[in-house]
Amino acid sequence: MYIEIIPALKLPRSLPVSFSYAVPPDLMRQIKVGQIVVINFNNRLTTGLVVNIKKNKPTTQKLKNIIKILYPHKLVTDEQIKLIKQTAVYYGSSINILVKSLLPKISAKIKNNPLQVVKIKNKKIKNKKSVIKLFWWNNMAHYNKFYKKIITQNKNKQLLILTPEIALAQKILTNLNLENEAIIFHSGLKTTQTFKLWQELLAGHKKIIIGTKISVLLPFTNLSAVIVDEEQNWNHKQSDINPRYDARLLATWLAQNHHIPIYLSTAAPSLETFFHQKINNILPKPVLQPTNINLVDLKQERESGNYSFISTALAEGIEKNLQTHKKAFLLHNRKGLANFVICQDCNYIFICSTCQTTLIYYEKTGQLHCHQCGFSIETPPLCPQCSGPHIKFKGGGIEKVCQQIKEKFSSINIKTYSKNDPQKELTAGGSIIIGTEYIFNKLNWSEIGLLGIINFDHFVSQPDFRAQEKAFQTLMLAVARLDNTSKIIIQTSNSNDLVLKSLVNNNATLFYQSEIETRQKFNYPPFSQIAKIISQDKSQSKAYYLLDQLAKKIKNEFKDLEISAILPAFPRKTRNVFKYNLILKINDPRLKDRLFKLIPDNFLIDFEPERLT
């Protein structure tokens, strides 16, 4: 007897998916697909997942025996094996990396504390087609009512609620009073917690799982429905490490493999979801919440002599809001006191030597900080390039906004938050909260009476083809979370922007239709699939050269493929490694597999990425 095993190792994607091993006679009756075994792979002991059992010898070559079976029962379901195979093929990733992310906690726990005997509940799958349904909610009451309905309908079954952030998972748990019925699952849980849940799911116990990306790989045996919470949120996509999968797509496959419905829950659908739902004639007509939006023209403010971040209308809005005893949230996607520091004598800009990104000045530390690698230095009195004394701070961040707010409201409790405050909890205090999008999903929106957008233009001026879409979704989400008495003040230099027109006129279709036309004109998703090929090396010239050679090879092989120039990544340098990107637009999905086979293992593939940079 011979078996096919996927080693739980980080292996090149060019290697075979699985490897053949022999089974010693004393283990032949025990071996099962889905078991974890110990093998000798390339003179290294490791664990592996059994994915196939064969009676006939696959080759004339003598095969190694497996060393032992870690646990007598199967620990990975057939649906899990199918899902990781689908993922590896679709994203051009090594299946071994997926298995490695699935198994380490299991094998580590088994070695020290064998599992209880768990018999997998074999679910009788009815021959039903999985249905994808868009739930376009318009306020929190609408949202909560729907979730409670799905939970009630799927009582005594397993239900997965996939969330983009742990903070949102906690909100769902609390808002729906699920503390005694649900568990929050994420990659940071202790091994014992993961293992207990693993066993319960294998046994078919009823469970509501509210989890982040990794949750789609759990061993569901009694799954009845999947909800993708905040379907539009790109935190569902793993973009910084391999495998670079999108949990939203995996959740769809998970639902299809179990023949169950999947609900895409959002206050503003991703453009791809809107497009596909529309062409399939299943797009629900949104019942949008009435909004109280005031647009402030920053050009007029400057003409009147007001060059601060706080317009007259926003200052008045804050003053009125304080009288209601509700909080004001000022959203500003700029960190620190100054976004960059420059020498006015020689125009030298202070950058991080490791990441090649601009350093940001924080008044509370008196230092220049890099937001990519965490590097920080004391602000020098003289320019390191010309020794000039004229060091200037440009482009104000949330600390600068806070300074100006304090000048107008000196006695008010003000708090600032950004991603660089990981230890600082979003506490109950603060009549005025100033923060970046990092805290957007961490706020208690029921306490917010005023949302102020300090500069809307920052959202849509990003070098990102999804910039308009993300800006629209951010504001739509705020509208849906605020109550009808709350106000939104948006400061902008372009009040005719399509996003703002759609919001003010309460017409989401206006935005989506226009954005779809733009995407089609420039051949962006959903009219193409994008593959970002990443070259990295300690030598900047070598990283560029290697990608340039690959680009020429791809052009020769694929005549009709749309291929970009070699583009510097952002940040260009990470952990002393330079990165360059090559962007490919694929109009024929049949080309993808052949393309991925052409790309050597020393390049990274990010298929259907969030950003092109």
C-alpha positions, 0 to 999 in steps of 0.5 A: 500500500502506498499513500500520497502525502503533502508535507507541512513545509515551506516548499517551492511551488514548482515541486509536485503537489504531493509525494508518495510514501510506503505504509509499513504492514503494521499500519496498513489497517490504520491509515486514512485520508485526512490523518497526520503522519510523521515522515522523513522528507529530504533527511528532515523529520516533519509532519504531513497530511495524507490526501490519497491511498493507493493500492498499486506502487506508483513508481519502480523507485523504492519509497520511504516508509512513513514513520508513524501516525500521530493520531488514529483518527482523521483530523482533516476533512475531505472538504478541507483537502478540496479547499486547500487544493482549490486555493493553491491552484487558483493563487499559484501558491505552494499547497505545502504552505497552506498545509503548513498553516493548517497543521502546526498547532495540531501536530504540536498539541498531539505530540504533548497531549493526545486528543480525545477520541473524536469521530468525524460526523459524516454530514449527509449532503443534499444535492443542493446548489450553493446560493450567493446572496447579497445582504445590503444593509442600511443601518445597525437595526437592519444589520442586527435583525438579519444576523439574528434571523440567520442565526435562528434559521441555522440553530443546532448547526455550525455557522461561520461569520467571517470578519475582516478584523478581530475588533469587528468580531468582538462587536458582533459577539457583544451586539448580538449577545452571543457570548454563550453561543459563539467563539471568536477564532483567529490565528493568535489563539492558544494551541489549547483553544484551537484544539478544543474547537477543532475537536468540537467541529469535527464531532459536528457540535453546533457552533457559531464561529466568528472569525478572521481569514484563517477560519475558512480552513476550519474542519466544519462537518455540520456547516449550514451557512456562511456570512461574510461580514463587511464583504467590501473590506480588503482585510479579508485578503492576505497580502503581506505573506504567502499564501496570498489568498482572499478569504471571501473567495475561499468562503464562497468555495467553502459554501459550495463544497458544503452545498449551503448558502453564503451571505455577503453582508455590507453597507456598500458592496465591492464593485465586483460584487455589485457588478456580478449581482447586477449582470445575474439580475439578483442585485437587491435594491438598497433602501438607503438611510437618509443622510445629513451631509454638509459639504464644506468648500476648502477653497472658499475657506482659504479665500476667506483667510482660514488656512487651518484644518478646521473650517468655520462650519466644522467648528460650529458643528463641533460646538453644537454637538458638544451640547448634545453630550455626544462625541465628535469623530474627526477622520484624518488619514494622516499620522503624526504632526508632520507627514514629511520633514524637509530641509529648505536649504537643499530640499533634502527629505528625511527618509528611512534608510531601511524602507526608503519611505518618508519619516513622519514627525511626532510631537509627543516623542520629538522623533521621526518615525517610519511606519513601515519598519518601526525605525525612529530617530531624534530630530536632528537640528541640522540637515544631514546632507548640507548641514543647513539649519532650516528644517521644516515640517510639512503636511499636518497629521492628526497631532496637528489637527489636535493642536488646532482643535485645542486652540478652539476648545481648550477645556474639552477632552480630546483623544487621538488614535492611529495605527501607531498606538497599538497599546492604546485602547479606545477608552470611553473618554474623549468628547472629541476623537481624532483618528485615522481609518485604523480606528474606524471599526473600533468606535462605538458609533452609537456615541458619535453625533458628528463625523467630520472628514478633515480632507476628503481629497486625501481619500481619492487622491491615492495612487490606487485604482480602487481609491474612489470605491474605498472612499465611497465605501468608507462614507457609506459605512459611516452613514449606515452606522450613525443614527438619523440625528447625527451629522456628517461634515465633509471638507473638500476642494472638489464638491463635484466629486462623484462619490460626494454627489452619490452620497448627497443625492442618496444614490449609490447606483450613480457611483457604481455605474460610473465607476464600472464604466471607468473600470471597463475603459481602463480594463480593470477588475471586474473586466480583467484579473490582475496578477502582481509579480514581485521581485525582491533582492538586497541589490536594487539593480538585481531586483529590477534586472530579474523582473525585467528579464521575466517581463521579456520572457512573458511578453514573448510567450503571451502576445496579447497579455497587457503588461505594465512597465517595471514599477517600484513597490511601496515601500520600495525597500522592506527589511533591507530588501528592494522590491519591484512589481510587474502588473499583468492584466489577464482577460482570458482566465485560461491563460492563468495556469500556464502563466503561473508555471512560467514564473520561477519560484524566486518571484512572489505572485499576488493574484487579484491584489488589493493594490498595484503598488 
